[in-house]
Amino acid sequence: VQLQASGGGSVQAGEALRLTCTVSGIRINNMASISWYRQAPGKQRELVARSSIFDGAYYADSVKGRFTITRASARNTVYLQMNSLKFEDTAVYYCYLPDVWGQGTLVTVSS
């Protein structure tokens, strides 16, 4: 199983980005949950959003109302739409399946 994250970049505060996690080796519609985490410089990795077939979507309080996680099962892909980006959203973003991490994509937001 491999996860390939992409879509990161440098943006101004208030702008948007869409991150893409392309999954190979397993069908995502067979997975109970898929998540996005992030790790800012000097901080611990934290859960940003999770898509669960049992509980629906979960969002960290810091991104609620701004970020949206979606599964595109036909493409075996998971997206993280990030709107109204803030400086504090700057981090490396990782997609995650149970026991499998992607390589991360860097998001830099300048204020």
C-alpha positions in Angstrom: 0.0 0.0 0.0 1.3 3.4 -0.9 0.0 6.9 -0.3 1.1 9.8 -2.6 0.3 13.3 -1.3 0.4 16.3 -3.5 -1.0 19.8 -3.9 1.0 21.7 -1.4 2.5 25.1 -2.1 3.0 28.6 -0.9 0.0 30.9 -0.7 -1.1 34.1 1.0 -3.4 34.1 4.0 -7.0 33.8 2.9 -6.3 31.8 -0.2 -7.2 28.1 -0.8 -5.4 24.9 -1.7 -6.6 21.4 -2.4 -4.4 18.5 -1.3 -4.6 15.2 -3.0 -3.8 11.7 -1.6 -3.6 9.1 -4.3 -3.8 5.6 -2.9 -2.4 2.5 -4.5 -2.5 -1.1 -3.4 -5.8 -1.0 -1.7 -9.3 0.3 -2.5 -10.2 3.2 -0.3 -13.9 2.2 -0.3 -12.7 -0.8 1.7 -11.1 1.4 4.4 -13.0 2.3 7.5 -11.1 5.6 7.9 -8.7 7.8 6.0 -7.1 10.8 7.6 -5.0 13.9 7.0 -2.5 14.9 9.6 -0.1 17.8 9.7 3.1 18.7 11.5 4.2 22.3 11.9 7.9 23.1 12.6 8.7 22.3 16.2 5.3 20.8 16.9 3.9 17.3 17.2 1.9 15.8 14.3 -1.8 16.4 14.8 -4.9 15.1 13.2 -6.6 17.6 10.9 -9.4 15.6 9.3 -10.7 12.1 9.1 -13.3 10.4 6.8 -15.0 7.5 8.5 -17.6 5.2 6.9 -19.1 4.8 10.4 -19.0 8.3 11.9 -18.7 10.6 8.8 -16.2 13.4 8.8 -14.2 14.7 11.8 -12.3 18.0 11.9 -10.0 19.5 14.3 -11.5 22.6 15.9 -8.8 24.8 14.3 -9.9 23.9 10.8 -13.6 23.3 11.2 -15.6 25.3 8.7 -12.6 25.9 6.5 -11.3 22.4 5.5 -13.3 19.6 3.8 -12.2 16.0 3.4 -13.7 14.0 0.6 -13.2 10.5 -0.8 -13.3 10.0 -4.6 -13.6 6.3 -4.7 -13.6 6.0 -8.4 -10.2 7.6 -8.5 -9.0 5.9 -5.3 -8.2 9.4 -4.0 -8.8 11.5 -0.9 -8.9 15.2 -1.1 -8.4 17.9 1.5 -9.9 21.2 0.4 -8.4 24.0 2.5 -10.1 27.4 2.3 -9.4 30.7 4.1 -5.9 29.5 4.9 -4.1 31.1 7.9 -0.5 31.5 8.8 -0.9 28.8 11.5 -1.9 26.3 8.8 1.7 26.2 7.7 2.9 22.6 8.0 3.7 19.4 6.2 0.5 17.6 5.5 0.3 13.8 5.5 -2.4 11.4 4.5 -2.8 8.3 6.6 -4.4 4.9 6.5 -4.1 2.6 9.5 -0.4 1.8 9.8 0.5 3.5 6.5 1.8 7.1 6.1 2.2 9.1 2.9 5.4 11.1 2.4 3.9 14.6 3.1 3.3 17.7 1.2 4.4 21.2 2.4 1.9 24.0 2.8 3.3 27.4 3.5 0.9 30.3 4.3 2.3 33.8 4.5 0.5 36.5 6.3 
